Amino acid sequence: MNTESMSGPSFGAVSRRTVAAVVGFGLTLAQAVPVISQGTWQTTLQGRDINGNPVPLMVGSNPNLAAIFFYDTRLDLT
């Protein structure tokens, strides 16, 4: 078996370049895409107070401090 062809500096350099190219290409493809019919966090999350009662998440443009829990209507999970 000829190990010299696999252990030289050219093999290591080619490997690192190949890995860097593949990782770089993968990072450009990794984009978040919304899932159709699942809504967004604004429509699926509702605020709940300490007792589990529904409260609005926002009061005007400020967060509602009484909304300490989130209820997800899609997952039926608090």
N, CA, C and O atoms as a Maestro MAE file, in Angstrom:
{
 s_m_m2io_version
 :::
 2.0.0
}

f_m_ct {
 s_m_title
 :::
 protein
 m_atom[312] {
  # First column is atom index #
  i_m_mmod_type
  r_m_x_coord
  r_m_y_coord
  r_m_z_coord
  i_m_residue_number
  s_m_chain_name
  s_m_pdb_residue_name
  s_m_pdb_atom_name
  i_m_atomic_number
  :::
  1 25 0.843 -1.189 0.000 1 A "MET " " N  " 7
  2 3 0.000 0.000 0.000 1 A "MET " " CA " 6
  3 2 0.880 1.241 0.000 1 A "MET " " C  " 6
  4 15 1.836 1.322 0.771 1 A "MET " " O  " 8
  5 25 0.581 2.166 -0.818 2 A "ASN " " N  " 7
  6 3 1.364 3.385 -0.923 2 A "ASN " " CA " 6
  7 2 0.742 4.456 -0.029 2 A "ASN " " C  " 6
  8 15 -0.280 5.044 -0.383 2 A "ASN " " O  " 8
  9 25 1.352 4.708 1.119 3 A "THR " " N  " 7
  10 3 0.825 5.712 2.054 3 A "THR " " CA " 6
  11 2 1.405 7.087 1.782 3 A "THR " " C  " 6
  12 15 0.911 8.081 2.314 3 A "THR " " O  " 8
  13 25 2.421 7.159 0.979 4 A "GLU " " N  " 7
  14 3 3.058 8.444 0.704 4 A "GLU " " CA " 6
  15 2 2.098 9.378 -0.033 4 A "GLU " " C  " 6
  16 15 2.127 10.583 0.217 4 A "GLU " " O  " 8
  17 25 1.263 8.879 -0.916 5 A "SER " " N  " 7
  18 3 0.371 9.741 -1.677 5 A "SER " " CA " 6
  19 2 -0.730 10.332 -0.800 5 A "SER " " C  " 6
  20 15 -1.326 11.347 -1.161 5 A "SER " " O  " 8
  21 25 -1.007 9.712 0.346 6 A "MET " " N  " 7
  22 3 -2.062 10.222 1.214 6 A "MET " " CA " 6
  23 2 -1.533 11.079 2.353 6 A "MET " " C  " 6
  24 15 -2.313 11.755 3.024 6 A "MET " " O  " 8
  25 25 -0.231 11.065 2.584 7 A "SER " " N  " 7
  26 3 0.284 11.755 3.767 7 A "SER " " CA " 6
  27 2 1.058 13.026 3.447 7 A "SER " " C  " 6
  28 15 1.534 13.683 4.373 7 A "SER " " O  " 8
  29 25 1.200 13.390 2.225 8 A "GLY " " N  " 7
  30 3 1.971 14.570 1.872 8 A "GLY " " CA " 6
  31 2 1.216 15.849 2.158 8 A "GLY " " C  " 6
  32 15 0.025 15.808 2.467 8 A "GLY " " O  " 8
  33 25 1.893 16.992 2.061 9 A "PRO " " N  " 7
  34 3 1.243 18.270 2.328 9 A "PRO " " CA " 6
  35 2 0.126 18.576 1.338 9 A "PRO " " C  " 6
  36 15 -0.814 19.298 1.670 9 A "PRO " " O  " 8
  37 25 0.219 18.033 0.122 10 A "SER " " N  " 7
  38 3 -0.820 18.338 -0.851 10 A "SER " " CA " 6
  39 2 -2.148 17.703 -0.461 10 A "SER " " C  " 6
  40 15 -3.200 18.296 -0.695 10 A "SER " " O  " 8
  41 25 -2.125 16.499 0.135 11 A "PHE " " N  " 7
  42 3 -3.374 15.862 0.563 11 A "PHE " " CA " 6
  43 2 -4.029 16.659 1.684 11 A "PHE " " C  " 6
  44 15 -5.241 16.874 1.662 11 A "PHE " " O  " 8
  45 25 -3.243 17.098 2.662 12 A "GLY " " N  " 7
  46 3 -3.792 17.881 3.774 12 A "GLY " " CA " 6
  47 2 -4.360 19.202 3.300 12 A "GLY " " C  " 6
  48 15 -5.428 19.620 3.748 12 A "GLY " " O  " 8
  49 25 -3.649 19.864 2.394 13 A "ALA " " N  " 7
  50 3 -4.112 21.150 1.887 13 A "ALA " " CA " 6
  51 2 -5.394 20.989 1.091 13 A "ALA " " C  " 6
  52 15 -6.315 21.796 1.222 13 A "ALA " " O  " 8
  53 25 -5.459 19.958 0.269 14 A "VAL " " N  " 7
  54 3 -6.664 19.720 -0.527 14 A "VAL " " CA " 6
  55 2 -7.823 19.373 0.401 14 A "VAL " " C  " 6
  56 15 -8.941 19.842 0.186 14 A "VAL " " O  " 8
  57 25 -7.582 18.572 1.416 15 A "SER " " N  " 7
  58 3 -8.633 18.201 2.365 15 A "SER " " CA " 6
  59 2 -9.192 19.424 3.062 15 A "SER " " C  " 6
  60 15 -10.409 19.596 3.126 15 A "SER " " O  " 8
  61 25 -8.334 20.266 3.578 16 A "ARG " " N  " 7
  62 3 -8.805 21.448 4.296 16 A "ARG " " CA " 6
  63 2 -9.577 22.374 3.376 16 A "ARG " " C  " 6
  64 15 -10.597 22.935 3.777 16 A "ARG " " O  " 8
  65 25 -9.107 22.542 2.154 17 A "ARG " " N  " 7
  66 3 -9.829 23.396 1.217 17 A "ARG " " CA " 6
  67 2 -11.183 22.807 0.865 17 A "ARG " " C  " 6
  68 15 -12.173 23.530 0.761 17 A "ARG " " O  " 8
  69 25 -11.226 21.499 0.683 18 A "THR " " N  " 7
  70 3 -12.483 20.842 0.345 18 A "THR " " CA " 6
  71 2 -13.479 20.966 1.488 18 A "THR " " C  " 6
  72 15 -14.649 21.281 1.267 18 A "THR " " O  " 8
  73 25 -13.017 20.720 2.704 19 A "VAL " " N  " 7
  74 3 -13.900 20.837 3.867 19 A "VAL " " CA " 6
  75 2 -14.390 22.265 4.014 19 A "VAL " " C  " 6
  76 15 -15.573 22.484 4.272 19 A "VAL " " O  " 8
  77 25 -13.510 23.237 3.856 20 A "ALA " " N  " 7
  78 3 -13.902 24.641 3.970 20 A "ALA " " CA " 6
  79 2 -14.936 25.006 2.905 20 A "ALA " " C  " 6
  80 15 -15.886 25.735 3.188 20 A "ALA " " O  " 8
  81 25 -14.759 24.509 1.700 21 A "ALA " " N  " 7
  82 3 -15.710 24.803 0.627 21 A "ALA " " CA " 6
  83 2 -17.068 24.174 0.906 21 A "ALA " " C  " 6
  84 15 -18.104 24.808 0.703 21 A "ALA " " O  " 8
  85 25 -17.065 22.936 1.369 22 A "VAL " " N  " 7
  86 3 -18.327 22.253 1.655 22 A "VAL " " CA " 6
  87 2 -19.055 22.936 2.811 22 A "VAL " " C  " 6
  88 15 -20.266 23.146 2.740 22 A "VAL " " O  " 8
  89 25 -18.330 23.282 3.871 23 A "VAL " " N  " 7
  90 3 -18.953 23.961 5.008 23 A "VAL " " CA " 6
  91 2 -19.472 25.326 4.582 23 A "VAL " " C  " 6
  92 15 -20.589 25.699 4.944 23 A "VAL " " O  " 8
  93 25 -18.697 26.064 3.834 24 A "GLY " " N  " 7
  94 3 -19.138 27.369 3.351 24 A "GLY " " CA " 6
  95 2 -20.371 27.271 2.482 24 A "GLY " " C  " 6
  96 15 -21.276 28.097 2.594 24 A "GLY " " O  " 8
  97 25 -20.418 26.283 1.627 25 A "PHE " " N  " 7
  98 3 -21.582 26.090 0.764 25 A "PHE " " CA " 6
  99 2 -22.798 25.719 1.607 25 A "PHE " " C  " 6
  100 15 -23.902 26.198 1.347 25 A "PHE " " O  " 8
  101 25 -22.603 24.870 2.610 26 A "GLY " " N  " 7
  102 3 -23.702 24.473 3.491 26 A "GLY " " CA " 6
  103 2 -24.261 25.645 4.270 26 A "GLY " " C  " 6
  104 15 -25.471 25.732 4.479 26 A "GLY " " O  " 8
  105 25 -23.388 26.555 4.707 27 A "LEU " " N  " 7
  106 3 -23.847 27.711 5.456 27 A "LEU " " CA " 6
  107 2 -24.675 28.652 4.588 27 A "LEU " " C  " 6
  108 15 -25.592 29.303 5.090 27 A "LEU " " O  " 8
  109 25 -24.369 28.736 3.304 28 A "THR " " N  " 7
  110 3 -25.158 29.610 2.445 28 A "THR " " CA " 6
  111 2 -26.534 29.023 2.169 28 A "THR " " C  " 6
  112 15 -27.467 29.765 1.860 28 A "THR " " O  " 8
  113 25 -26.679 27.704 2.274 29 A "LEU " " N  " 7
  114 3 -27.974 27.080 2.025 29 A "LEU " " CA " 6
  115 2 -28.846 26.998 3.277 29 A "LEU " " C  " 6
  116 15 -30.051 26.773 3.167 29 A "LEU " " O  " 8
  117 25 -28.272 27.174 4.446 30 A "ALA " " N  " 7
  118 3 -29.026 27.029 5.695 30 A "ALA " " CA " 6
  119 2 -29.804 28.307 5.980 30 A "ALA " " C  " 6
  120 15 -29.306 29.212 6.649 30 A "ALA " " O  " 8
  121 25 -31.001 28.372 5.478 31 A "GLN " " N  " 7
  122 3 -31.856 29.525 5.684 31 A "GLN " " CA " 6
  123 2 -33.175 29.069 6.302 31 A "GLN " " C  " 6
  124 15 -33.697 28.018 5.933 31 A "GLN " " O  " 8
  125 25 -33.710 29.835 7.225 32 A "ALA " " N  " 7
  126 3 -34.996 29.498 7.828 32 A "ALA " " CA " 6
  127 2 -36.108 29.848 6.851 32 A "ALA " " C  " 6
  128 15 -36.135 30.944 6.292 32 A "ALA " " O  " 8
  129 25 -37.005 28.926 6.655 33 A "VAL " " N  " 7
  130 3 -38.130 29.118 5.754 33 A "VAL " " CA " 6
  131 2 -39.411 28.870 6.547 33 A "VAL " " C  " 6
  132 15 -39.507 27.857 7.239 33 A "VAL " " O  " 8
  133 25 -40.398 29.767 6.467 34 A "PRO " " N  " 7
  134 3 -41.635 29.526 7.206 34 A "PRO " " CA " 6
  135 2 -42.360 28.291 6.689 34 A "PRO " " C  " 6
  136 15 -42.327 27.986 5.497 34 A "PRO " " O  " 8
  137 25 -43.012 27.590 7.605 35 A "VAL " " N  " 7
  138 3 -43.781 26.413 7.243 35 A "VAL " " CA " 6
  139 2 -45.220 26.855 6.991 35 A "VAL " " C  " 6
  140 15 -45.844 27.490 7.840 35 A "VAL " " O  " 8
  141 25 -45.729 26.514 5.830 36 A "ILE " " N  " 7
  142 3 -47.077 26.924 5.442 36 A "ILE " " CA " 6
  143 2 -48.095 26.358 6.432 36 A "ILE " " C  " 6
  144 15 -47.972 25.211 6.862 36 A "ILE " " O  " 8
  145 25 -49.076 27.142 6.785 37 A "SER " " N  " 7
  146 3 -50.218 26.806 7.642 37 A "SER " " CA " 6
  147 2 -49.864 26.619 9.106 37 A "SER " " C  " 6
  148 15 -50.702 26.134 9.868 37 A "SER " " O  " 8
  149 25 -48.662 26.980 9.534 38 A "GLN " " N  " 7
  150 3 -48.344 26.877 10.950 38 A "GLN " " CA " 6
  151 2 -48.366 28.220 11.660 38 A "GLN " " C  " 6
  152 15 -48.115 28.284 12.863 38 A "GLN " " O  " 8
  153 25 -48.659 29.284 10.944 39 A "GLY " " N  " 7
  154 3 -48.725 30.587 11.584 39 A "GLY " " CA " 6
  155 2 -47.355 31.114 11.957 39 A "GLY " " C  " 6
  156 15 -46.328 30.584 11.533 39 A "GLY " " O  " 8
  157 25 -47.361 32.147 12.743 40 A "THR " " N  " 7
  158 3 -46.123 32.728 13.244 40 A "THR " " CA " 6
  159 2 -46.236 32.820 14.753 40 A "THR " " C  " 6
  160 15 -47.304 32.570 15.311 40 A "THR " " O  " 8
  161 25 -45.175 33.166 15.401 41 A "TRP " " N  " 7
  162 3 -45.227 33.259 16.858 41 A "TRP " " CA " 6
  163 2 -46.230 34.314 17.295 41 A "TRP " " C  " 6
  164 15 -46.805 34.203 18.377 41 A "TRP " " O  " 8
  165 25 -46.452 35.338 16.471 42 A "GLN " " N  " 7
  166 3 -47.418 36.378 16.838 42 A "GLN " " CA " 6
  167 2 -48.845 35.838 16.854 42 A "GLN " " C  " 6
  168 15 -49.678 36.331 17.614 42 A "GLN " " O  " 8
  169 25 -49.139 34.842 16.036 43 A "THR " " N  " 7
  170 3 -50.500 34.314 15.983 43 A "THR " " CA " 6
  171 2 -50.681 33.060 16.821 43 A "THR " " C  " 6
  172 15 -51.802 32.767 17.235 43 A "THR " " O  " 8
  173 25 -49.619 32.310 17.084 44 A "THR " " N  " 7
  174 3 -49.770 31.056 17.824 44 A "THR " " CA " 6
  175 2 -49.451 31.180 19.307 44 A "THR " " C  " 6
  176 15 -49.857 30.316 20.085 44 A "THR " " O  " 8
  177 25 -48.734 32.230 19.729 45 A "LEU " " N  " 7
  178 3 -48.406 32.387 21.149 45 A "LEU " " CA " 6
  179 2 -49.352 33.375 21.811 45 A "LEU " " C  " 6
  180 15 -49.628 34.449 21.278 45 A "LEU " " O  " 8
  181 25 -49.837 32.997 22.968 46 A "GLN " " N  " 7
  182 3 -50.691 33.871 23.760 46 A "GLN " " CA " 6
  183 2 -50.070 34.005 25.145 46 A "GLN " " C  " 6
  184 15 -49.384 33.100 25.621 46 A "GLN " " O  " 8
  185 25 -50.315 35.137 25.780 47 A "GLY " " N  " 7
  186 3 -49.786 35.370 27.113 47 A "GLY " " CA " 6
  187 2 -50.655 34.743 28.185 47 A "GLY " " C  " 6
  188 15 -51.874 34.654 28.038 47 A "GLY " " O  " 8
  189 25 -50.023 34.310 29.260 48 A "ARG " " N  " 7
  190 3 -50.728 33.785 30.431 48 A "ARG " " CA " 6
  191 2 -50.107 34.415 31.679 48 A "ARG " " C  " 6
  192 15 -48.895 34.611 31.760 48 A "ARG " " O  " 8
  193 25 -50.976 34.727 32.654 49 A "ASP " " N  " 7
  194 3 -50.452 35.271 33.903 49 A "ASP " " CA " 6
  195 2 -50.052 34.135 34.840 49 A "ASP " " C  " 6
  196 15 -50.072 32.969 34.445 49 A "ASP " " O  " 8
  197 25 -49.690 34.466 36.077 50 A "ILE " " N  " 7
  198 3 -49.198 33.481 37.033 50 A "ILE " " CA " 6
  199 2 -50.233 32.405 37.340 50 A "ILE " " C  " 6
  200 15 -49.869 31.288 37.708 50 A "ILE " " O  " 8
  201 25 -51.530 32.727 37.195 51 A "ASN " " N  " 7
  202 3 -52.603 31.773 37.468 51 A "ASN " " CA " 6
  203 2 -53.054 31.025 36.219 51 A "ASN " " C  " 6
  204 15 -53.960 30.195 36.297 51 A "ASN " " O  " 8
  205 25 -52.442 31.300 35.075 52 A "GLY " " N  " 7
  206 3 -52.811 30.632 33.836 52 A "GLY " " CA " 6
  207 2 -53.918 31.311 33.067 52 A "GLY " " C  " 6
  208 15 -54.397 30.774 32.069 52 A "GLY " " O  " 8
  209 25 -54.332 32.482 33.512 53 A "ASN " " N  " 7
  210 3 -55.387 33.224 32.819 53 A "ASN " " CA " 6
  211 2 -54.832 33.940 31.596 53 A "ASN " " C  " 6
  212 15 -53.708 34.441 31.633 53 A "ASN " " O  " 8
  213 25 -55.607 33.997 30.505 54 A "PRO " " N  " 7
  214 3 -55.127 34.694 29.299 54 A "PRO " " CA " 6
  215 2 -54.948 36.193 29.547 54 A "PRO " " C  " 6
  216 15 -55.816 36.840 30.133 54 A "PRO " " O  " 8
  217 25 -53.839 36.726 29.105 55 A "VAL " " N  " 7
  218 3 -53.564 38.164 29.135 55 A "VAL " " CA " 6
  219 2 -52.881 38.529 27.824 55 A "VAL " " C  " 6
  220 15 -52.215 37.688 27.220 55 A "VAL " " O  " 8
  221 25 -53.037 39.774 27.377 56 A "PRO " " N  " 7
  222 3 -52.355 40.172 26.138 56 A "PRO " " CA " 6
  223 2 -50.834 40.195 26.334 56 A "PRO " " C  " 6
  224 15 -50.338 40.515 27.414 56 A "PRO " " O  " 8
  225 25 -50.110 39.850 25.268 57 A "LEU " " N  " 7
  226 3 -48.650 39.889 25.332 57 A "LEU " " CA " 6
  227 2 -48.118 41.313 25.349 57 A "LEU " " C  " 6
  228 15 -47.089 41.596 25.963 57 A "LEU " " O  " 8
  229 25 -48.824 42.199 24.673 58 A "MET " " N  " 7
  230 3 -48.373 43.585 24.561 58 A "MET " " CA " 6
  231 2 -49.440 44.525 25.106 58 A "MET " " C  " 6
  232 15 -50.636 44.263 24.973 58 A "MET " " O  " 8
  233 25 -49.002 45.618 25.718 59 A "VAL " " N  " 7
  234 3 -49.873 46.706 26.132 59 A "VAL " " CA " 6
  235 2 -49.393 47.917 25.347 59 A "VAL " " C  " 6
  236 15 -48.395 48.546 25.698 59 A "VAL " " O  " 8
  237 25 -50.112 48.231 24.291 60 A "GLY " " N  " 7
  238 3 -49.646 49.269 23.372 60 A "GLY " " CA " 6
  239 2 -48.418 48.759 22.650 60 A "GLY " " C  " 6
  240 15 -48.487 47.731 21.977 60 A "GLY " " O  " 8
  241 25 -47.292 49.450 22.772 61 A "SER " " N  " 7
  242 3 -46.050 49.001 22.145 61 A "SER " " CA " 6
  243 2 -45.084 48.416 23.167 61 A "SER " " C  " 6
  244 15 -43.929 48.142 22.841 61 A "SER " " O  " 8
  245 25 -45.550 48.221 24.409 62 A "ASN " " N  " 7
  246 3 -44.700 47.691 25.481 62 A "ASN " " CA " 6
  247 2 -45.118 46.267 25.841 62 A "ASN " " C  " 6
  248 15 -46.296 45.924 25.740 62 A "ASN " " O  " 8
  249 25 -44.160 45.433 26.260 63 A "PRO " " N  " 7
  250 3 -44.532 44.087 26.707 63 A "PRO " " CA " 6
  251 2 -45.380 44.140 27.972 63 A "PRO " " C  " 6
  252 15 -45.152 44.973 28.849 63 A "PRO " " O  " 8
  253 25 -46.349 43.254 28.057 64 A "ASN " " N  " 7
  254 3 -47.193 43.164 29.243 64 A "ASN " " CA " 6
  255 2 -46.436 42.390 30.313 64 A "ASN " " C  " 6
  256 15 -46.122 41.215 30.120 64 A "ASN " " O  " 8
  257 25 -46.139 43.030 31.433 65 A "LEU " " N  " 7
  258 3 -45.359 42.396 32.490 65 A "LEU " " CA " 6
  259 2 -46.141 41.298 33.209 65 A "LEU " " C  " 6
  260 15 -45.545 40.464 33.891 65 A "LEU " " O  " 8
  261 25 -47.463 41.286 33.066 66 A "ALA " " N  " 7
  262 3 -48.274 40.232 33.677 66 A "ALA " " CA " 6
  263 2 -48.172 38.932 32.884 66 A "ALA " " C  " 6
  264 15 -48.455 37.862 33.423 66 A "ALA " " O  " 8
  265 25 -47.777 39.003 31.621 67 A "ALA " " N  " 7
  266 3 -47.666 37.813 30.772 67 A "ALA " " CA " 6
  267 2 -46.328 37.141 31.036 67 A "ALA " " C  " 6
  268 15 -45.341 37.397 30.345 67 A "ALA " " O  " 8
  269 25 -46.311 36.276 32.049 68 A "ILE " " N  " 7
  270 3 -45.045 35.627 32.398 68 A "ILE " " CA " 6
  271 2 -44.910 34.245 31.778 68 A "ILE " " C  " 6
  272 15 -43.828 33.659 31.804 68 A "ILE " " O  " 8
  273 25 -45.997 33.717 31.221 69 A "PHE " " N  " 7
  274 3 -45.959 32.433 30.521 69 A "PHE " " CA " 6
  275 2 -46.464 32.630 29.105 69 A "PHE " " C  " 6
  276 15 -47.212 33.569 28.832 69 A "PHE " " O  " 8
  277 25 -46.060 31.750 28.204 70 A "PHE " " N  " 7
  278 3 -46.575 31.730 26.846 70 A "PHE " " CA " 6
  279 2 -47.362 30.446 26.639 70 A "PHE " " C  " 6
  280 15 -46.946 29.373 27.076 70 A "PHE " " O  " 8
  281 25 -48.492 30.565 25.974 71 A "TYR " " N  " 7
  282 3 -49.280 29.395 25.605 71 A "TYR " " CA " 6
  283 2 -49.246 29.280 24.090 71 A "TYR " " C  " 6
  284 15 -49.598 30.228 23.388 71 A "TYR " " O  " 8
  285 25 -48.828 28.133 23.583 72 A "ASP " " N  " 7
  286 3 -48.767 27.881 22.146 72 A "ASP " " CA " 6
  287 2 -50.043 27.174 21.724 72 A "ASP " " C  " 6
  288 15 -50.291 26.039 22.132 72 A "ASP " " O  " 8
  289 25 -50.856 27.840 20.907 73 A "THR " " N  " 7
  290 3 -52.138 27.277 20.493 73 A "THR " " CA " 6
  291 2 -51.981 26.102 19.537 73 A "THR " " C  " 6
  292 15 -52.852 25.233 19.492 73 A "THR " " O  " 8
  293 25 -50.900 26.052 18.776 74 A "ARG " " N  " 7
  294 3 -50.669 24.931 17.847 74 A "ARG " " CA " 6
  295 2 -50.261 23.668 18.581 74 A "ARG " " C  " 6
  296 15 -50.710 22.574 18.239 74 A "ARG " " O  " 8
  297 25 -49.407 23.813 19.592 75 A "LEU " " N  " 7
  298 3 -48.894 22.654 20.327 75 A "LEU " " CA " 6
  299 2 -49.685 22.330 21.573 75 A "LEU " " C  " 6
  300 15 -49.474 21.288 22.193 75 A "LEU " " O  " 8
  301 25 -50.621 23.238 21.956 76 A "ASP " " N  " 7
  302 3 -51.389 23.094 23.190 76 A "ASP " " CA " 6
  303 2 -50.451 22.901 24.365 76 A "ASP " " C  " 6
  304 15 -50.575 21.954 25.141 76 A "ASP " " O  " 8
  305 25 -49.508 23.828 24.473 77 A "LEU " " N  " 7
  306 3 -48.430 23.715 25.446 77 A "LEU " " CA " 6
  307 2 -48.150 25.068 26.079 77 A "LEU " " C  " 6
  308 15 -48.064 26.075 25.377 77 A "LEU " " O  " 8
  309 25 -48.005 25.100 27.403 78 A "THR " " N  " 7
  310 3 -47.648 26.334 28.097 78 A "THR " " CA " 6
  311 2 -46.190 26.279 28.474 78 A "THR " " C  " 6
  312 15 -45.671 27.222 29.073 78 A "THR " " O  " 8
  :::
 }
 m_bond[311] {
  # First column is bond index #
  i_m_from
  i_m_to
  i_m_order
  :::
  1 1 2 1
  2 2 3 1
  3 3 4 2
  4 3 5 1
  5 5 6 1
  6 6 7 1
  7 7 8 2
  8 7 9 1
  9 9 10 1
  10 10 11 1
  11 11 12 2
  12 11 13 1
  13 13 14 1
  14 14 15 1
  15 15 16 2
  16 15 17 1
  17 17 18 1
  18 18 19 1
  19 19 20 2
  20 19 21 1
  21 21 22 1
  22 22 23 1
  23 23 24 2
  24 23 25 1
  25 25 26 1
  26 26 27 1
  27 27 28 2
  28 27 29 1
  29 29 30 1
  30 30 31 1
  31 31 32 2
  32 31 33 1
  33 33 34 1
  34 34 35 1
  35 35 36 2
  36 35 37 1
  37 37 38 1
  38 38 39 1
  39 39 40 2
  40 39 41 1
  41 41 42 1
  42 42 43 1
  43 43 44 2
  44 43 45 1
  45 45 46 1
  46 46 47 1
  47 47 48 2
  48 47 49 1
  49 49 50 1
  50 50 51 1
  51 51 52 2
  52 51 53 1
  53 53 54 1
  54 54 55 1
  55 55 56 2
  56 55 57 1
  57 57 58 1
  58 58 59 1
  59 59 60 2
  60 59 61 1
  61 61 62 1
  62 62 63 1
  63 63 64 2
  64 63 65 1
  65 65 66 1
  66 66 67 1
  67 67 68 2
  68 67 69 1
  69 69 70 1
  70 70 71 1
  71 71 72 2
  72 71 73 1
  73 73 74 1
  74 74 75 1
  75 75 76 2
  76 75 77 1
  77 77 78 1
  78 78 79 1
  79 79 80 2
  80 79 81 1
  81 81 82 1
  82 82 83 1
  83 83 84 2
  84 83 85 1
  85 85 86 1
  86 86 87 1
  87 87 88 2
  88 87 89 1
  89 89 90 1
  90 90 91 1
  91 91 92 2
  92 91 93 1
  93 93 94 1
  94 94 95 1
  95 95 96 2
  96 95 97 1
  97 97 98 1
  98 98 99 1
  99 99 100 2
  100 99 101 1
  101 101 102 1
  102 102 103 1
  103 103 104 2
  104 103 105 1
  105 105 106 1
  106 106 107 1
  107 107 108 2
  108 107 109 1
  109 109 110 1
  110 110 111 1
  111 111 112 2
  112 111 113 1
  113 113 114 1
  114 114 115 1
  115 115 116 2
  116 115 117 1
  117 117 118 1
  118 118 119 1
  119 119 120 2
  120 119 121 1
  121 121 122 1
  122 122 123 1
  123 123 124 2
  124 123 125 1
  125 125 126 1
  126 126 127 1
  127 127 128 2
  128 127 129 1
  129 129 130 1
  130 130 131 1
  131 131 132 2
  132 131 133 1
  133 133 134 1
  134 134 135 1
  135 135 136 2
  136 135 137 1
  137 137 138 1
  138 138 139 1
  139 139 140 2
  140 139 141 1
  141 141 142 1
  142 142 143 1
  143 143 144 2
  144 143 145 1
  145 145 146 1
  146 146 147 1
  147 147 148 2
  148 147 149 1
  149 149 150 1
  150 150 151 1
  151 151 152 2
  152 151 153 1
  153 153 154 1
  154 154 155 1
  155 155 156 2
  156 155 157 1
  157 157 158 1
  158 158 159 1
  159 159 160 2
  160 159 161 1
  161 161 162 1
  162 162 163 1
  163 163 164 2
  164 163 165 1
  165 165 166 1
  166 166 167 1
  167 167 168 2
  168 167 169 1
  169 169 170 1
  170 170 171 1
  171 171 172 2
  172 171 173 1
  173 173 174 1
  174 174 175 1
  175 175 176 2
  176 175 177 1
  177 177 178 1
  178 178 179 1
  179 179 180 2
  180 179 181 1
  181 181 182 1
  182 182 183 1
  183 183 184 2
  184 183 185 1
  185 185 186 1
  186 186 187 1
  187 187 188 2
  188 187 189 1
  189 189 190 1
  190 190 191 1
  191 191 192 2
  192 191 193 1
  193 193 194 1
  194 194 195 1
  195 195 196 2
  196 195 197 1
  197 197 198 1
  198 198 199 1
  199 199 200 2
  200 199 201 1
  201 201 202 1
  202 202 203 1
  203 203 204 2
  204 203 205 1
  205 205 206 1
  206 206 207 1
  207 207 208 2
  208 207 209 1
  209 209 210 1
  210 210 211 1
  211 211 212 2
  212 211 213 1
  213 213 214 1
  214 214 215 1
  215 215 216 2
  216 215 217 1
  217 217 218 1
  218 218 219 1
  219 219 220 2
  220 219 221 1
  221 221 222 1
  222 222 223 1
  223 223 224 2
  224 223 225 1
  225 225 226 1
  226 226 227 1
  227 227 228 2
  228 227 229 1
  229 229 230 1
  230 230 231 1
  231 231 232 2
  232 231 233 1
  233 233 234 1
  234 234 235 1
  235 235 236 2
  236 235 237 1
  237 237 238 1
  238 238 239 1
  239 239 240 2
  240 239 241 1
  241 241 242 1
  242 242 243 1
  243 243 244 2
  244 243 245 1
  245 245 246 1
  246 246 247 1
  247 247 248 2
  248 247 249 1
  249 249 250 1
  250 250 251 1
  251 251 252 2
  252 251 253 1
  253 253 254 1
  254 254 255 1
  255 255 256 2
  256 255 257 1
  257 257 258 1
  258 258 259 1
  259 259 260 2
  260 259 261 1
  261 261 262 1
  262 262 263 1
  263 263 264 2
  264 263 265 1
  265 265 266 1
  266 266 267 1
  267 267 268 2
  268 267 269 1
  269 269 270 1
  270 270 271 1
  271 271 272 2
  272 271 273 1
  273 273 274 1
  274 274 275 1
  275 275 276 2
  276 275 277 1
  277 277 278 1
  278 278 279 1
  279 279 280 2
  280 279 281 1
  281 281 282 1
  282 282 283 1
  283 283 284 2
  284 283 285 1
  285 285 286 1
  286 286 287 1
  287 287 288 2
  288 287 289 1
  289 289 290 1
  290 290 291 1
  291 291 292 2
  292 291 293 1
  293 293 294 1
  294 294 295 1
  295 295 296 2
  296 295 297 1
  297 297 298 1
  298 298 299 1
  299 299 300 2
  300 299 301 1
  301 301 302 1
  302 302 303 1
  303 303 304 2
  304 303 305 1
  305 305 306 1
  306 306 307 1
  307 307 308 2
  308 307 309 1
  309 309 310 1
  310 310 311 1
  311 311 312 2
  :::
 }
}
